[in-house]
Amino acid sequence: MANKRYIGYVGTYTKKTSKGVYRFELDLDKKELNNVQVATELDNPTYVTVSKNNKFLYAVSKEGDQGGVTSFSISETGELKKLNSKASAGSPPCHVSVNSDNSLVVAANYHTKLVEAYTTETDGSLIETASAEHNGSGPHQRQEKPHLHYAGFTPDEKYVVVVDLGTDTVTSYQYTEGKLEEVAVLQTQAGSGPRHLVFHPNGEYAYVMTELSNEVISLRYKGEGKFEEIQYLSAIPEDFTENSQGSAIHISSDGKFVYAGNRGHNSIAVYKVEDDFTLSFVAWTDTEGDWPRDFVLDPSEQFVIASNQESDTLVLFERDKENGTLTLIQKDVKVPEPVCVKFLNQ
């Protein structure tokens, strides 16, 4: 019987030696990452997302002095074939998501102050675009203007949720009649710099990773795009005084553990979800590299793969499903300038 393998993709910067989007395999029997190769050549595809049916991959991308999103079809063996791209003047987005029926793709742009929505053809290619522009600033030196860092969907997919590091906001939009209409705004603590968000599987709570204050915010989701804060918790030790910036945040599908990445402290913080859905700290795990930009739980959730952007490596950890802790299995798997990691869905 063949070894059980999962196919994954890595979005990267292409400022140095990277060629674009990479793919790899996770061998569950051997507990190792292997077969790293270029999946497609693309300029600065820092973030990618895979459709629920595994037929399409969407990557943020740069085309000359324009930025946007490029669509790909995924073959049964994991190869990528470009469908089309949509780009406009300015830097590329930094985050992209797709809803469960692949009808709407949304992207957040750190530089242009825009959230953009793309509808799709039945073949997965991108068509019309709607956008909304953020305004405002914050007290931190990096908050001179809006810096959108995440765009995703509420669990019922009725609303698009946008996290803005520059204005300390979590904003919800409704996509109707080709437009993004703002429906609610949550203001987080000034200077916190919220970056990424993940919903609890029950759909009633969410967790936000802040980049500037390096904290995790627990939120209650009240429906209709509205949130309220219930907890702030540091993601790094109190006595850590060097530069550290929060990166990604993910949750186990059983809703028991939240994981948060720290660039600088170079760790993944593990939290237990309590009965009231606040978090309690469990442990820090060293990512065995520099600047862990993101990480992912594999489809079996037996493993976590971290991407160390500055040391050009992926690192494999085994996950204890009972207490949430991570144990190093394999390090120094070479991938240039890795940013995010995504698996095909099982």
Order of alpha helices (4+ residues) and beta strands (2+ residues): beta-beta-beta-beta-beta-beta-beta-beta-beta-beta-beta-beta-beta-beta-beta-beta-beta-beta-beta-beta-beta-beta-beta-beta-beta-beta-beta-beta
